[in-house]
């Protein structure tokens, strides 16, 4: 059989005596005492002198910052920061631009140097071509002289070198040893720089105009007296014919 249990609650009555610390009276007294002490402190912090109070109030007004002023001040700081960053970027870009300008000037100098070198090389090439042509001409003349010596070496011809000839005189002689001292009268033309070789026999000048053209190969030679051997050959033929006729 189920039994039911019941609890009994006993209400504790708080005493109204103010001597108890949890009594309503005691709590009201403590609250009143705190309120009184706070009011006393506030009254003590307020200066009694009116001028001092006014000075503190004006100082408070000076330091006070309203919301629009605070936003304006913050905006001003932001603008200063952005300007500082912008100035730094502008300075950086200026340095980069200056470096690009310097690099461009350097490249222009290098390009001008290359152009000058090319022009100098072109001029040098022209000078080299002229010098080469002159050297080739000299070598060709030397080759002709050597070839003439090789061809007529058997005649034992010893013509006088051109350096030993006085060009101021229009007539000088060249002697050959193998033909019994046969002499040639050489007439030098200063204007055309040509030599006219006329063979001589018994100290009498032969009439060159009466010689057959096929016997006398050449009379005029230009700047090369070493080729007198050709006239010597022709003169040798003339002497042989004269000996046969006699």
Residue, then its C-alpha position, 0 to 999 in steps of 0.5 A: x500500500x502506497x504511502x504518501x510522505x509530506x514535508x513540512x516547511x517551517x517559515x522562519x520569520x526575520x526579526x525586525x530588530x535593527x540589531x540583526x545584520x540581515x534585518x531590513x532595518x540594518x540594510x536600510x541603514x547601511x544603504x543610507x550611510x553609503x549614500x551619505x558618504x558618497x555625497x560627502x566625497x563628491x562635495x569635497x572634490x568640487x572646489x569651493x573657489x569659483x575661479x578655480x572651478x571656472x578654470x577647470x571648466x574652460x580647460x575641460x572645454x578646450x580638451x573636449x572633442x566633439x564627434x565631427x571634430x574627431x572625424x575631421x582630425x582622423x580624416x586629416x591624419x589619413x590624408x597626411x598618411x596618404x600624402x606621405x605614401x604618395x610622396x614616397x611612391x613619387x620619389x621612387x618613380x622619379x628614381x626609376x625614371x631617372x635610371x631609365x633616362x640614364x640607361x637610354x643615354x648610355x645606350x645612345x652613346x654605345x650606338x653612336x660609338x658603334x656608328x663611329x666604329x662602323x664609319x671608321x671601319x668603312x674609311x679604313x676599308x677604303x684606305x686599305x683598298x687603295x693601299x692594296x691596289x697600290x701594293x698590287x700594282x707595285x708587286x705586278x711591276x716587280x713580277x714583270x721585272x723578275x720575269x724579264x730578268x729570268x727570260x734574258x738572264x742568258x745574255x749577261x746583261x748588266x744595265x745600270x740601276x735607275x738610282x745611279x742615273x741622273x734624271x736631270x740629264x736628258x741623255x745617258x748611256x747603258x752599256x752591255x758587256x756580252x755585246x762587246x760594250x754596245x751602248x744605248x743612248x737613253x733619252x728620258x722625258x720628264x713629262x711622260x716619264x718615258x725612256x727612249x732607247x737608241x742602240x749605238x755601234x762604233x760610237x755612231x748612232x744607228x738609224x732606228x727609223x730604218x730598222x724593220x719593225x719585226x726586228x726592233x720589238x720596242x723603243x718606248x718603255x715606261x719607268x722600267x729601264x731593266x727591260x732593255x734586254x728586249x732591245x738588246x735582242x733586236x740589236x743583236x739580230x741587226x748586228x748579225x745581219x750586218x756581219x752576214x752582209x759584210 
